[in-house]
Structures are given as C-alpha cells and as structure tokens.
Amino acid sequence: MMMDRKRMLVIGSIVFGLFLLFLGAAIVDSSHLTSDAGTPAGNDRANVWGPVVAHAGIFFFVVGLVGAAILLEDLDIFVRLFLLIVAFVALLLVLANSPTIFG
C-alpha cells in the first residue's frame, strides 16, 4: 500500500522535528561533560546551539501536527482536534522559554 505525498510529508516533518528535539537535548547535555564544563565551547553548546536545534525541531514538529490536522482529511474529527491541541501545547512550551525543556 502506497502512501500519498501529503501523508509522507506530514509524517516526515513530525519525525524530523522529534529527531531535532532529541539532537538539541543531546547537544545541551554534552556541554555538561567534565572535560568541557565551564569552557567557552561548552557554554556555547549549552546556551546557543542546543536551543537553536531544539527550536528548529519544535518548528518542524508543530508544522507537522498542524499539517496532519489540516491536510489529512480521512482522520476522525476528534483525532484532528487532538493534534491541534498537542500543537498548541508545544507552542506554549516554546513561548514559556524552551530551555526549560532541558532542565
């Protein structure tokens, strides 16, 4: 069974967003290694590169969720509403200062 282009694009966007969120958290956690703690490179990874990658990830994740709710018309209406609610909560996490996601 072949999936249409819209479904593949939505699934790819959600998966890519989740992967970038994982990568952003890994970058922030790698800055706290004992050999790198307190160095300028470690501080840059914790304060700049980790959140930048995580913001890109949350962007792709929210775009994928909203795209799924709008483009995939064969989904139940309550599933589509749930996807919009999850996208709204993810946006609230970004607006509430997303570095708090990592602790």
C-alpha positions as CSV (number, residue, x, y, z in Angstrom):
1,M,0.0,0.0,0.0
2,M,1.5,3.3,-1.1
3,M,1.1,6.5,1.0
4,D,0.3,9.7,-0.7
5,R,2.6,12.6,-0.8
6,K,0.8,14.7,1.8
7,R,0.9,11.9,4.4
8,M,4.6,11.2,3.8
9,L,5.4,14.9,4.1
10,V,3.4,15.2,7.4
11,I,5.0,12.1,8.9
12,G,8.4,13.2,7.8
13,S,8.0,16.6,9.3
14,I,6.9,15.2,12.7
15,V,9.7,12.6,12.8
16,F,12.3,15.2,11.7
17,G,11.1,17.6,14.4
18,L,11.3,14.9,17.1
19,F,14.8,14.0,15.9
20,L,15.9,17.6,16.1
21,L,14.5,17.9,19.6
22,F,16.4,14.9,20.6
23,L,19.6,16.3,19.0
24,G,19.1,19.6,20.8
25,A,18.8,17.9,24.1
26,A,21.9,15.8,23.4
27,I,23.9,18.9,22.5
28,V,22.9,20.6,25.7
29,D,23.7,17.5,27.8
30,S,27.1,17.1,26.0
31,S,28.1,20.6,27.2
32,H,28.0,19.4,30.9
33,L,30.7,16.8,30.4
34,T,33.6,17.0,32.9
35,S,36.2,17.7,30.3
36,D,34.1,20.6,28.7
37,A,32.4,22.1,31.8
38,G,32.9,25.8,32.0
39,T,34.8,26.3,28.8
40,P,33.5,28.7,26.2
41,A,32.8,25.9,23.8
42,G,30.7,24.1,26.4
43,N,28.8,27.3,27.2
44,D,28.2,27.9,23.5
45,R,26.7,24.4,23.1
46,A,24.5,24.8,26.2
47,N,23.3,28.3,25.6
48,V,23.3,28.7,21.8
49,W,23.5,25.5,19.7
50,G,21.3,23.3,21.8
51,P,18.3,25.7,21.9
52,V,18.8,26.6,18.2
53,V,18.5,23.0,17.1
54,A,15.6,22.4,19.6
55,H,13.7,25.5,18.2
56,A,14.1,24.1,14.7
57,G,12.8,20.8,15.9
58,I,9.8,22.2,17.6
59,F,9.0,24.2,14.5
60,F,9.0,21.1,12.3
61,F,7.0,19.2,14.9
62,V,4.3,21.9,15.2
63,V,4.2,22.3,11.4
64,G,3.8,18.5,11.0
65,L,1.0,18.3,13.6
66,V,-0.9,21.3,12.2
67,G,-0.4,19.9,8.7
68,A,-1.7,16.5,9.8
69,A,-4.8,18.2,11.3
70,I,-5.5,20.2,8.2
71,L,-4.3,18.0,5.3
72,L,-5.3,14.5,6.3
73,E,-9.0,14.6,5.8
74,D,-9.5,10.9,6.4
75,L,-8.8,11.2,10.1
76,D,-11.5,11.3,12.7
77,I,-12.5,14.9,13.7
78,F,-11.5,14.2,17.3
79,V,-8.1,13.0,16.3
80,R,-7.6,16.2,14.3
81,L,-8.7,18.3,17.2
82,F,-6.3,16.4,19.5
83,L,-3.5,17.1,17.0
84,L,-4.3,20.8,17.1
85,I,-4.3,20.7,20.9
86,V,-0.9,19.0,21.1
87,A,0.5,21.6,18.6
88,F,-0.9,24.4,20.8
89,V,0.7,22.9,23.9
90,A,4.0,22.6,22.1
91,L,3.8,26.2,21.0
92,L,3.1,27.2,24.6
93,L,6.3,25.4,25.7
94,V,8.3,27.5,23.2
95,L,6.6,30.7,24.4
96,A,7.2,29.8,28.1
97,N,11.0,29.7,27.4
98,S,12.0,26.4,25.8
99,P,15.4,26.0,27.5
100,T,13.3,24.8,30.5
101,I,12.6,21.7,28.5
102,F,16.1,20.6,29.2
103,G,16.2,21.3,32.8
